[in-house]
């Protein structure tokens, strides 16, 4: 009735990656009881067929679908509303989740009530490390970064198992379902970019830790290079966050950082 973990996968026109993602859960499942909820955001490919095929191997794999394109925030919130697990994982379809990584991340949340969200380290398909875990943007922090006094990425301490960070990439965010629900899920004022930043910031405001698990790594295809349109939207979402949290002047500083090419996640 209540699995330990609900995995919510938001996808749009990404059937090939989704097939590999679900295939990993079939081939190397976690030891924890889990369910999978795939939210199909009005895909025009064979996503429903991919989920139907996977459901023959996965006992609890359900398709949630909308005929009209909606936001990442809205889709994940709909998945959260349907989730039955004690913990919930928001997972991108272009990841390859391996059971022991899921189990290790799940244990962090289950055994440390101070942790609000956890993600493992990330790597690209070739094995190269992929950044996740940044300082939350603030006016003072931006100034330090522009002066070269601080890196945007939070480095791990030697031999650390968990590293406290400001925010994590949204391709893997795992937390207690009750806590996430009490927090209100994702903020639907953010369409796609900035959703992970805003979400993690609220977790920290609620007094919980946002941590990167250094002893496990997950393959995420992601984007090594962003085109100009994706970069512009990411910057705009970060400016939106700064303006809301720190006022118009902070938003202007963020816009200036973006305009001068110094703001790259």
C-alpha positions in Angstrom: 0.0 0.0 0.0 2.8 2.4 0.9 6.1 1.7 -0.8 9.3 3.2 0.7 9.9 5.3 -2.5 7.9 7.0 -5.2 9.9 7.9 -8.3 8.3 10.7 -10.3 9.7 11.1 -13.8 8.6 14.2 -15.7 9.1 13.7 -19.5 8.3 15.3 -22.8 9.2 13.8 -26.2 12.1 11.9 -24.6 11.1 8.3 -25.2 14.5 6.9 -25.9 16.1 8.2 -22.7 13.0 7.2 -20.8 13.3 3.6 -22.1 16.8 3.4 -20.8 15.9 5.0 -17.5 13.1 2.6 -16.8 15.3 -0.3 -18.1 17.8 0.5 -15.4 15.1 0.2 -12.7 14.1 -3.1 -14.2 17.7 -4.5 -14.5 19.1 -3.1 -11.3 16.2 -2.2 -8.9 16.8 -0.8 -5.5 16.2 -3.1 -2.6 13.6 -0.7 -1.2 10.0 -1.1 -2.3 9.2 1.5 -4.9 6.7 2.7 -7.5 7.3 4.7 -10.6 5.0 7.5 -11.8 5.8 8.8 -15.3 4.2 12.2 -16.0 4.0 12.5 -19.8 3.8 16.2 -20.7 1.9 16.0 -23.9 4.6 14.0 -25.7 4.2 13.4 -29.4 6.5 10.3 -29.5 5.9 6.8 -28.2 6.3 7.6 -24.5 3.0 5.9 -23.5 4.1 2.7 -25.2 7.5 2.8 -23.4 5.7 3.0 -20.1 3.3 0.2 -21.0 6.2 -2.0 -21.9 8.0 -1.2 -18.6 4.9 -1.8 -16.6 5.1 -5.5 -17.7 8.3 -5.8 -15.7 7.8 -3.2 -13.0 4.9 -4.1 -10.6 4.1 -0.5 -9.9 4.6 1.7 -12.9 1.9 4.2 -13.8 1.4 6.7 -16.5 0.1 10.2 -15.8 -0.7 12.2 -18.9 -1.8 15.6 -20.0 -2.8 16.5 -23.5 -1.7 20.1 -23.1 1.9 21.1 -22.4 2.4 22.3 -18.9 5.3 23.3 -16.7 7.9 21.1 -15.0 6.6 22.4 -11.6 3.0 21.6 -12.4 3.8 18.1 -13.7 6.0 17.2 -10.8 3.3 18.5 -8.4 0.7 16.3 -10.0 3.1 13.3 -9.7 3.6 14.2 -6.0 -0.2 14.3 -5.4 -0.4 10.7 -6.8 2.6 9.4 -5.0 2.1 6.7 -2.3 5.7 6.3 -1.0 7.1 7.5 2.2 9.8 9.3 0.3 9.6 10.8 -3.2 12.3 11.1 -5.9 12.0 13.6 -8.7 14.0 12.1 -11.5 14.8 13.2 -15.0 14.3 10.6 -17.8 17.9 11.2 -19.1 19.4 9.5 -16.1 20.4 5.9 -15.5 19.3 5.1 -11.9 21.1 2.2 -10.4 19.6 0.4 -7.4 22.4 0.8 -4.9 22.6 4.6 -5.6 18.9 4.9 -4.9 19.2 2.8 -1.8 22.1 4.9 -0.5 20.4 8.2 -1.1 17.2 6.9 0.4 19.0 5.9 3.6 20.3 9.4 4.0 16.8 10.8 4.1 15.4 8.0 6.2 18.1 8.1 8.9 18.7 11.9 9.2 15.5 13.9 9.8 17.6 17.1 9.3 18.0 16.3 5.6 15.4 17.8 3.4 16.8 16.9 0.0 19.7 14.7 -1.2 21.3 14.0 -4.6 24.3 11.8 -5.4 27.2 13.2 -7.4 26.5 13.3 -11.2 28.6 12.2 -14.1 28.3 12.4 -17.9 27.9 9.2 -20.0 31.7 9.1 -20.6 32.3 9.2 -16.8 33.4 12.8 -16.5 32.0 14.5 -13.4 29.0 16.8 -13.9 28.6 19.7 -11.5 25.8 19.7 -9.0 25.6 21.6 -5.7 26.0 25.3 -5.8 25.9 28.2 -3.3 22.5 29.9 -3.3 22.8 33.2 -5.2 22.9 36.3 -3.0 24.1 39.9 -3.7 27.1 39.4 -1.5 27.8 36.0 -3.0 27.6 37.3 -6.5 30.0 40.1 -5.7 32.5 37.5 -4.3 32.2 35.3 -7.3 32.7 38.3 -9.7 35.9 39.1 -7.8 37.1 35.6 -8.0 36.9 35.1 -4.2 34.5 32.2 -4.3 33.5 29.4 -6.7 29.8 29.0 -7.5 30.2 25.2 -7.0 30.5 23.9 -3.4 33.5 21.7 -3.1 33.5 18.6 -1.0 35.7 18.4 2.1 38.3 15.5 2.1 36.7 12.2 3.0 33.3 13.8 3.4 30.2 11.6 2.9 27.7 14.5 2.7 28.3 18.0 1.6 25.9 20.8 2.5 25.1 22.9 -0.6 22.7 25.7 -1.4 20.9 24.0 -4.3 21.1 20.8 -6.4 20.4 20.1 -10.1 16.7 19.1 -10.5 17.5 15.9 -12.3 17.6 14.0 -9.0 15.9 15.4 -5.8 15.0 13.0 -3.1 13.2 13.8 0.1 10.5 12.8 2.6 7.1 13.0 0.8 5.4 14.5 3.9 8.0 17.2 4.1 7.8 18.0 0.4 4.0 18.1 0.6 4.1 20.3 3.7 6.5 22.6 1.8 4.0 22.9 -1.0 6.0 21.1 -3.7 7.4 23.1 -6.6 6.6 26.8 -7.1 4.5 27.0 -10.2 5.6 30.6 -10.8 8.7 28.9 -12.2 8.1 27.1 -15.5 11.2 25.0 -15.9 14.5 26.9 -15.3 15.0 28.0 -11.7 12.6 25.3 -10.3 15.4 23.4 -8.5 17.0 26.7 -7.2 13.7 28.0 -5.8 12.7 24.6 -4.3 16.1 24.0 -2.6 16.0 27.5 -1.2 12.7 26.9 0.5 13.9 23.6 1.9 16.8 25.5 3.6 14.4 28.3 4.7 12.4 25.5 6.4 15.5 24.5 8.4 16.4 21.4 6.6 19.7 20.5 5.0 20.3 20.2 1.2 23.1 17.7 0.7 25.2 16.1 -2.0 26.0 12.4 -1.4 29.7 12.1 -2.2 29.9 8.3 -2.0 27.6 7.6 -4.9 27.4 8.9 -8.5 24.6 8.8 -11.1 24.8 9.1 -14.8 22.9 12.1 -16.2 23.1 13.0 -19.9 22.3 16.6 -19.3 24.0 19.4 -21.4 27.7 20.0 -21.5 27.1 23.2 -23.4 24.0 25.3 -23.4 22.8 27.2 -26.4 22.0 30.9 -26.1 18.3 30.4 -25.7 18.6 27.9 -22.8 21.2 30.1 -21.2 19.0 33.2 -21.5 16.1 31.4 -19.8 18.2 30.1 -17.0 19.5 33.5 -16.3 16.1 35.0 -16.4 14.8 32.5 -13.9 17.7 33.2 -11.5 17.1 36.9 -11.8 13.4 36.2 -11.0 14.5 34.3 -7.9 16.9 37.1 -6.8 14.4 39.8 -7.3 11.8 38.0 -5.2 14.1 36.9 -2.4 16.5 39.9 -2.2 14.7 42.8 -3.9 15.0 44.8 -7.2 18.7 45.7 -6.7 19.7 42.1 -6.4 17.7 41.3 -9.5 19.5 44.0 -11.4 22.9 42.7 -10.2 21.9 39.2 -11.5 20.9 40.7 -14.8 24.3 42.5 -15.0 26.2 39.3 -14.2 24.3 37.5 -17.0 24.9 40.3 -19.5 28.6 40.3 -18.9 28.8 36.6 -19.4 30.0 35.9 -15.8 26.9 34.0 -14.7 27.2 30.4 -15.8 26.0 27.6 -13.5 
